[in-house]
Amino acid sequence: MITIFNRRELLTTYDMAQQAQARAVLDAAGIPYKVRVVDRKNGQAMLAGSRARTGSFGENMAMAYEYTIYVAKEDLERAQLALNPAR
């Protein structure tokens, strides 16, 4: 089980395709993971990445969602090798 105490950050991206590909690689390797998604365009003032009352004019909508993939501490090296086999 992956908890806040035994997890390590493997990847942070704003690209949905990249996070989907990383998840597919981790699934194929049998490595458990958790994904955290932060909505950067959220209008609620108390949430992370909030735009509050500023609107969205001029924002890059390609960076609206931030994806962070976490793996268990003991799986970090194996997950890194699975994502970057040329290392």
C-alpha positions as CSV (number, residue, x, y, z in Angstrom):
1,M,0.0,0.0,0.0
2,I,1.3,3.4,-0.9
3,T,0.9,6.0,1.8
4,I,2.2,9.6,2.2
5,F,4.9,8.2,4.5
6,N,6.4,5.5,2.1
7,R,5.9,7.1,-1.3
8,R,8.3,8.9,-3.6
9,E,7.6,11.2,-6.5
10,L,8.4,9.6,-9.8
11,L,7.0,12.0,-12.3
12,T,5.3,15.4,-12.5
13,T,3.8,16.5,-15.8
14,Y,1.1,18.7,-17.4
15,D,0.8,16.4,-20.4
16,M,-2.0,13.9,-20.2
17,A,-0.5,11.6,-22.9
18,Q,2.8,11.5,-21.0
19,Q,1.2,10.5,-17.7
20,A,-1.0,7.9,-19.5
21,Q,2.1,6.4,-21.1
22,A,4.0,6.3,-17.8
23,R,1.0,4.6,-16.1
24,A,0.9,2.0,-18.9
25,V,4.6,1.3,-18.4
26,L,4.2,0.9,-14.7
27,D,1.2,-1.4,-15.2
28,A,3.2,-3.5,-17.6
29,A,6.0,-3.7,-15.1
30,G,3.7,-4.6,-12.2
31,I,4.6,-1.5,-10.2
32,P,1.9,-0.1,-8.1
33,Y,1.4,3.7,-8.2
34,K,-0.8,6.6,-7.2
35,V,-1.7,9.6,-9.3
36,R,-2.5,13.0,-7.9
37,V,-4.2,15.5,-10.2
38,V,-4.3,19.2,-9.4
39,D,-6.8,21.4,-11.3
40,R,-4.8,24.6,-11.9
41,K,-7.9,26.4,-13.2
42,N,-10.0,25.8,-10.2
43,G,-11.9,28.9,-9.1
44,Q,-12.1,28.1,-5.4
45,A,-9.8,30.4,-3.4
46,M,-8.8,27.8,-0.8
47,L,-7.6,25.1,-3.3
48,A,-4.1,24.7,-4.6
49,G,-3.4,26.4,-7.9
50,S,-6.4,28.6,-7.4
51,R,-7.0,31.4,-9.8
52,A,-9.5,33.0,-7.3
53,R,-11.2,35.9,-9.0
54,T,-8.6,36.6,-11.7
55,G,-10.3,34.7,-14.5
56,S,-8.5,32.6,-17.1
57,F,-7.6,35.2,-19.8
58,G,-4.1,34.6,-21.0
59,E,-3.7,31.2,-19.2
60,N,-2.2,28.3,-21.1
61,M,-4.9,25.7,-21.0
62,A,-2.4,23.0,-21.9
63,M,-1.2,23.5,-18.3
64,A,-4.6,23.4,-16.7
65,Y,-4.0,20.0,-15.0
66,E,-0.9,18.9,-13.1
67,Y,-0.3,15.1,-12.8
68,T,2.0,13.7,-10.2
69,I,2.8,10.0,-10.1
70,Y,4.0,8.4,-6.8
71,V,5.5,5.0,-6.2
72,A,6.5,3.2,-3.1
73,K,10.0,4.1,-1.9
74,E,11.3,0.5,-2.5
75,D,9.9,0.6,-6.1
76,L,11.4,4.0,-7.1
77,E,14.6,2.7,-8.8
78,R,12.7,-0.1,-10.6
79,A,10.1,2.4,-11.8
80,Q,12.7,4.9,-13.0
81,L,14.4,2.1,-15.0
82,A,11.1,1.1,-16.5
83,L,10.4,4.6,-17.7
84,N,13.9,5.3,-18.9
85,P,15.4,1.9,-19.9
86,A,18.4,3.6,-21.7
87,R,19.9,4.8,-18.4
